[in-house]
């Protein structure tokens, strides 16, 4: 049944080695009122060519694009987005739908109908993660959701949902995101969050095959890709800590000063190196160096104050050895520092023109 007040919706369906469920998905989208459907064969096996041909012959409204090799879900979505823009398809809202039947066409069109074509926003179809959901899907979503909430300040109940709807004007900035795999969908969320683009959630029916065999999400490999920005930050933080700890130890041995006083002096010396590494290698910021350095200095004063107080408490009040007290204090202030750098010091601008928006998300992949 076609939903009332539905937008001119283009449904995008990326597919890798699908079964005939894909045929049902595309037919359902057409019956539910999609103006056009773009299916991307992301390097599937040659034996599936007849299935994609059959899908392409369902209706003139269906277009099937193909990659010669598997290039990742993110790249498949970008291929479709580029096709929509280059060919000026008649639509004002785009909705992405998974090929394995996890998303009901009715839910996809209902989500799309909630989008205002004249205002930037990202609408997410959120699943319920109850007892029938496969363990790897439940684990991957819960872990990612908690990490994103803790480190990025982004609250969403389903970070990995492939059912998303947004106005046509957001395609250009989404094309600029550099990631190409499953991390692309997380970068879409983070980019919108950074740029102040509203995120809206809508409950949808949760459907899984027994064991979820058709999912190509690798909970280990793809989780590492998703958390790459965090791993970069950990690497830079570790390098900065080793430099800081080395200078701290040398100063303690050479001058025999009080631990918290030495820590204060050494941190002022090593902060400049940490600023450069974080700006260039972690957040890859293109903001104004002067403004960012001032915000960095102010945030580091706060972190320095907190870590110095903690170091004083551990070394003087609890009488811990100076070489043990410092790593403990640094560990506590680690997450505070990341949150300040990501959400304030190197934060992308919160407003953007039609051709900008979430392009900065690609700088964090």
N, C-alpha and C positions, 0 to 999 in steps of 0.2 A: 504494500500500500504506500502511495506517495504521501509524504508528510506535508501538511499545510505550511505555508510560509517558508518553504525550503528555498535556500539560495540557489544560484546557478553554480552547482557544485562539480568540481573535478575530483574524482577519486583516484588516488595513486596507490598502486599495489605492487610492491617489490616482491620478487619470487625467486627462490633458489631451489631447484629440484622439487617442485611441488607435486602433490597428487591431484586427483580430479576434484578435490575440494575447491581448488582455485576457480574452476568453472562455475561452481555454485556461488562462490563469493562474488564474482563479476556479474553473473546473472542477477543476483540479489541486489547489487548496487544499482543496476539499470532499472530493475523493477521498483526500487525505492525512490527513484527520481534523480539519480545522478545525471548531469548533463553530458558528461564524458568520463571515460575511465581510461587511465593510462597504466598498463601493466609492463613491468620491467623484468625481462628474463636475465637474471644476473649470472650468466655463465652456466646455466643448467646443463645437464647431460644431453647429448645429441638425441637420445631416444625420446626426449620429451618435446622435441620440435612439433610433432603432430598435435600435442595438447595445446601448445601456444598458438598454433595455426587455427585450431578449432575455436579458441577463445577470441582470436582476432576477427573471426567470421561471424561472431554472435550478433554484432550490430555495427553500423558505421560510427557509432559513438565510441567504439573501443579501439584503442591504439596499442600495439605491442611493440615495445622497444627491446633491444637485445645488447648485452655485453658479450664479447667473444670469450672472455674469461671472467671468473668470479672476481668482482672488485669491491665487494662489501655492501652492506645494506645502506650505509650513508651515501656511498657513491651512486647506488641505484636510485635513491631518492633525488639526488642532485641531477642525475640524468633526466629524470621525469620533470623536475622543476624547470630545467633549462628548456626542455621541449615545449612545455606549456607557454613559457615566455616568448621563445623564438617564433612559435607558430601562432601566437596570439589566440589561444583557445578561448572560446566563449564561456568564461566562468569568473566568478568574483570571490569564491571561497574554495580552498583546497583541503581535502581530508586524506590522510594517509591511513591505509588499512593493511593489516597483515594478511598473507596469502593462505594461512593454514586454517582459516575458519574460526579463529578465536574471537573475532569481532563480528557481531551481527550487523548486516547491512542497515537494519532499522536504527541501531545505535549510532552507526557512522553518520547517517543522514540527520539524525536528531542532534548529534553533536555539531554538525556543520550548520544546521539551522540556527544555532545559538550564537554564531559568529556575526558580528557587525562588520560588513565589508569595508566600511569607512574608518575603522579604528583598529590600530594594531592590538592584537591579543593572541594568545595561544591557548587553545582549549584542549584539554586532555581527558580521554576516556579512561577512568580509573577502575581497575578490577578489585574484587574482593579476594583476599588471600586466605581462604579458609582451608579446611582439612583436605579437600579434594584437589587442591592445586599441587602439581608436582614439586617435590622437595627442592630441586635445583632452581626452579622459577621463584619459589617462595624465598629461598635463601638469598638468591641474587638480588631480588628487589628490596628485601628488608635491609640487607647489608649496605647497598648503595644508598637507600633512603636515609639511613641513620648517619652515614658518613657525610652526605650532602647537607643534611640538616645541621650537623655539628660544625662542619668546617666552612660551609658556604652560607649558612643562614637561610637556606631555601627549604621551605616546608611544602612537600608534595607527597601524596600517599602512593604514587606509582611512577617512579622515575623511568621505568623501562617500557611503559605502555607505547605500543606502536600506533594506537588510534589517536590521532591528533588533527585538529582543524584550525585554520588560520586564514586571514584574508590574503588575496592575491599579492598585495604589495609587499608581503614579507618574504616572497620567494628570492628576491635578489640578495638580501642579507643572508638568508639561509644558504644560498649558493656559495657564499664567501667563507663558510666554515670549512676548515681544512681537513678535519677528520673524515674518514670514509667507512668505518665499520660501525659496530654497535655503539661505540662511544659518541658517534655523531648525534644520536638522539639525546644523550645527556648534555652535549655541548649546546644543542638547541635550547634546552631548559636554562642552562647557566647563562648563555648569552642573553636571553630574554630577561632573566633576573637582573643581570648587570645593567642592562639598558633601561630598566624600569617598565618593560612591556608586561602588562597584566597577564597572569596565569590563572586560568579557570579550570576547575575540575568538575567532572560529571560522572556519576556512577554508571557502569555498564554491566551487562551480563557477562559473567566469567565462564568461558568455555575452554576446556582442555581435552585433548585426546589422552587416553590412558598412557601414562609415562611421558607424554608430550614428545613423541618421537620425531615429529616434523620440525621441531625447533632447531635452528642452527646456532643458537647462543651457547658459547662455551663458557661456563661459569668461572673457570680459572683464567684462561687466556684473555677473554673479553673483559673480565673484571680488572686485569692489569692495565688494559688499554683505557678503560673508563677512568681509572684512578691515576693516570699518568701524571697529571698536574700535581697531585699530592706526592707522588714518588719523586718528582723533580724538586718539590719544596723540601722534602725530607733529605734529599741528597745535598742540596745547597745548605740546609740547616746543619747537617752533619759536618760538612766541610768548614762552615763558619765556626761551628762549635770546636772542631779540632784545632783550628787556627787560634781561636780565643783561648782554649784550654792550654795550648802550647805556650803562648805568650804569658798567660796567667801563671803557669807553673814556673817558667823561667824567672818571672818577676818575683815570685814568692821565694825562690831559692836564692836569688841575687840580693834582694833587698830586705827579706824577712819582714815584710809589712803585714798588717792585719788583712785577713782574707777579703773582707767586704770592701775595704779601701782599694786594694789591688784590683779587685773585680771591677770596680767603678771606673778606674783609670783605663784598664785594658779594654773594656767594652767600648769606651769612647773612641779608642784607636781602631778597633776592628769593625765598627758599625759601617764605615764607609765601604769596606769590601763587601759586606753583607748586602748593602743597598744596591750596589752594582750588580752582584750576582742575581739577586731576586728580580731586579728590573729587567735584566737582559735575558736570563735563562729560565726563570720560572713563569713570571707573569707576562713577559715579552711586551712590556708596555710601550706605547708610542705617545704617551702623555708628555706634558711639559716638565722637563727635568727639575726646574726650579720649584714648581709647585709640589711635585712629588717628593723632592728632597726635604722640603719644609714639613710636609705631613709625615714623612718617614722619621724625621728627627723628633717630632712631637710624639709619635707613637712609640718610638724606641725609648724616649724618656720615661713614658709610662711603664713599658716593659722592663726597663732598667730599674726603675723604682721598685717594681714588684719583685723582680728577681733578687735585687739587693736586700730587700726586707726579708725575703725567704732565706737567702744565704746567711744573713745575720742571725735569723732565728735558728737555722740548722746548726751553724758553727758556734754561736755564742750561747744561745739558750739551751739547745739540745746537746751541745758539746760534741758534735760530729767532727771527724777529721775534715780539714779544708778541702782535700782532694775528693772526698765523697760528698760533701755538702754541695759543691758547685754543680755537678751533674744532676743532682736531685732537684735543685732550684730551677735549672734550665729546662728540665723535663716538664715541670708544672706550667711554665710560661710559654711552652712550645705552641700550644693550640691558640692561646691568646694572641701571640704574635702573628700567626697565620691569618686569623680572622681580621686583624687590623690591616695587614698588608693587602689582603684580597678585597675587602669590602670598603676600605677607605683610602689607603695610600695609592694603590694602583687600580682603583676602581674606574671602570669605563664610564663615560658620560651617560647620564640618565635620560637624555633626549636625543633623538636622531632624525635625520631627514629620511625621505622615502627610500633612498639608495644606501642608507647606512644601517641603523638598527643594530642587529646582533652580529655584525661582521667581526667584532672584537672577539667573539667566542672562538673563532678559529685560531686566535693567538694563544689559546691556552690548551691546545691539544698536543 
